[in-house]
Each structure stands twice: as C-alpha cells, then as structure tokens.
C-alpha cells in the first residue's frame, strides 16, 4: 500500500496540465526535465549547419541530417540561434526530436535579449511541439567586455529575460548555457533560471562537475556542450598528430560514460557538434586546423581546440568513429 501511495504521489508530481490549446505542459520535477509528464533525458547534439564556402547557417541538408540523428538515437538539437521557419521546426518534430532554442544578447535587434525582441519569437512559436526549452546566452561569462567589463550586467539581463519568457510562456523551461560551473553568487543573481546548461571541457572526465553541482543546487543541469575534436595538433598519449578520429571517439566514449553514470544529477548532454564547421579557422572553402575557444587546455587530448573538426560527421555527412560511439550510448540507455 505504501508503494502504491508513493507511486501515485510521484505521478502527481510529474502530471501534465493542458494549456487550453491541446498541448500538454512541459515542466520540471526534482533535478529533471520532463515532457508531457515523463522524464526527458537529453541525448542531444549541437547543430549549426554551415555549408562549405559560407559563413551562415542553412538547412539544405536538414532531411539528411535528421535521418542521421534518428539513426544515432538523438532526441534533441541545441540550436545556437532561433529558427524562424516553421517548416524546419515541423521537420524536427516529425523526426521525433526536440529543439533547444538559444537567444543571443545582441543580435542587432533580431530575436535578441538586448532589444527584447526574443519575446516576439516566443509568442510566435511557444505552442510549436518541437520546443523543449528556451535558452539564453552561450558562455557569456567568458566575455565581460560585452557588458561594460562587468559580467554582473549579463546576469541581471539573463534573469530579466527569463522572467519575461516565463510571463509569455509558463509551460517551457528556461535555461542558460554557462561556461563551466557557475559560482554560487551567479545562482543568487539568477534565481529564476530553471535549467543550468554548462559547456564543460574537463579533458575526457566531466564527472567532478556533477558532484560539485549536487552540493550547490537541486535544479536540473545538463552539459550544453561536451566532446572532442578529431584533429591532434601534436602527438600525445599515444594519439598521432593530424586527423585522428580514434582520439575523438575515445574521448567521447569516456565523456558519455560519466554523463550516463550520473543521471541522478545530470539531465543529459548536447555533444558538440553534429557536423564539422569549415567557416571557423581560415579559408571557408577548406578544412584547416586552428581556431580558438575559452579554456582550450581542457580539450582532449592535445589541449588545442581545432574548431573545424568537432563534428561527429564530416561536412559531406560521412560518419566519423565518434558517431558510432554516440549511437551506441544513445540507443542503449
């Protein structure tokens, strides 16, 4: 009888409410994101498809990409900027995948935080079934220069944006993607953020961040970026210099081991990234080593983030070894 009561209480906590438009509420339970009343563990990829010779995202290969994602067991894509195309969101939904929609601070008034125009986007798409949550900013804590050299200005803007989003749409969680573990004072400045994404590069062992977060907060968290590139700038730890898919695959395997071993704290991962990005380091028509990222020394296994080699598929959508690693984890667990 006690077991039955406990089960009933749990179901009550996770129950859905109808928003009057036929869509069930997506809400939070203790340390978990839930969708339509069921716990949702993010098996995601960061998705920003830019074709060879271009610098801007387009979705010409969306159908092919979604087919590959389905094969790998991906259930969420983290998009670095809003997608103002219902056909794209429809396709993502029809593939059985959810979208994490990110808003930037200053995007010249296009769905951004500074102008408040992100609210127009939320109003337009809040009832679309593809939406998992609204996410504000991407590791802005590394860039106080964007906020008059006072990063507190960002955290205040973040919490204000979250409150505005909640007023417009109480059904979807709000999130941010923080560079590494936020300090306690950051949580105090942003009490209304529902889910804390963290871009984490602690070599191939992120487990310590879950223990640290558990002591700090009982809110849901996920790794909004984690992974490795497939190019070794120098030979190290038995991995040869040059293109090295084995190094990327092994690092990805170790990272996902830690993620799935800590499901009591972690609500999932968005592996960085789905496809190689040739626009980042040099000539946009060729793939080159190089590039830069904050705290790059944490990148396995050479400590150098070769920005054009992070995909689990190549620019032509051929699968790397890391694709099979992700597929094994995402379909197994």
C-alpha positions, 0 to 999 in steps of 0.5 A, a space after each residue: 500500500 505504501 508503494 502504491 501511495 508513493 507511486 501515485 504521489 510521484 505521478 502527481 508530481 510529474 502530471 501534465 496540465 493542458 494549456 487550453 490549446 491541446 498541448 500538454 505542459 512541459 515542466 520540471 520535477 526534482 533535478 529533471 526535465 520532463 515532457 508531457 509528464 515523463 522524464 526527458 533525458 537529453 541525448 542531444 547534439 549541437 547543430 549549426 549547419 554551415 555549408 562549405 564556402 559560407 559563413 551562415 547557417 542553412 538547412 539544405 541538408 536538414 532531411 539528411 541530417 535528421 535521418 542521421 540523428 534518428 539513426 544515432 538515437 538523438 532526441 534533441 538539437 541545441 540550436 545556437 540561434 532561433 529558427 524562424 521557419 516553421 517548416 524546419 521546426 515541423 521537420 524536427 518534430 516529425 523526426 521525433 526530436 526536440 529543439 533547444 532554442 538559444 537567444 543571443 544578447 545582441 543580435 542587432 535587434 533580431 530575436 535578441 535579449 538586448 532589444 527584447 525582441 526574443 519575446 516576439 519569437 516566443 509568442 510566435 512559436 511557444 505552442 510549436 511541439 518541437 520546443 523543449 526549452 528556451 535558452 539564453 546566452 552561450 558562455 557569456 561569462 567568458 566575455 565581460 567586455 560585452 557588458 561594460 567589463 562587468 559580467 554582473 550586467 549579463 546576469 541581471 539581463 539573463 534573469 530579466 529575460 527569463 522572467 519575461 519568457 516565463 510571463 509569455 510562456 509558463 509551460 517551457 523551461 528556461 535555461 542558460 548555457 554557462 561556461 563551466 560551473 557557475 559560482 554560487 553568487 551567479 545562482 543568487 543573481 539568477 534565481 529564476 533560471 530553471 535549467 543550468 546548461 554548462 559547456 564543460 571541457 574537463 579533458 575526457 572526465 566531466 564527472 567532478 562537475 556533477 558532484 560539485 553541482 549536487 552540493 550547490 543546487 537541486 535544479 536540473 543541469 545538463 552539459 550544453 556542450 561536451 566532446 572532442 575534436 578529431 584533429 591532434 595538433 601534436 602527438 600525445 598519449 599515444 594519439 598521432 598528430 593530424 586527423 585522428 578520429 580514434 582520439 575523438 571517439 575515445 574521448 567521447 566514449 569516456 565523456 558519455 560514460 560519466 554523463 550516463 553514470 550520473 543521471 541522478 544529477 545530470 539531465 543529459 548532454 548536447 555533444 558538440 557538434 553534429 557536423 564539422 564547421 569549415 567557416 571557423 579557422 581560415 579559408 571557408 572553402 577548406 578544412 584547416 586546423 586552428 581556431 580558438 575557444 575559452 579554456 582550450 587546455 581542457 580539450 582532449 587530448 592535445 589541449 588545442 581546440 581545432 574548431 573545424 573538426 568537432 563534428 561527429 560527421 564530416 561536412 559531406 555527412 560521412 560518419 566519423 568513429 565518434 558517431 558510432 560511439 554516440 549511437 551506441 550510448 544513445 540507443 542503449 540507455 
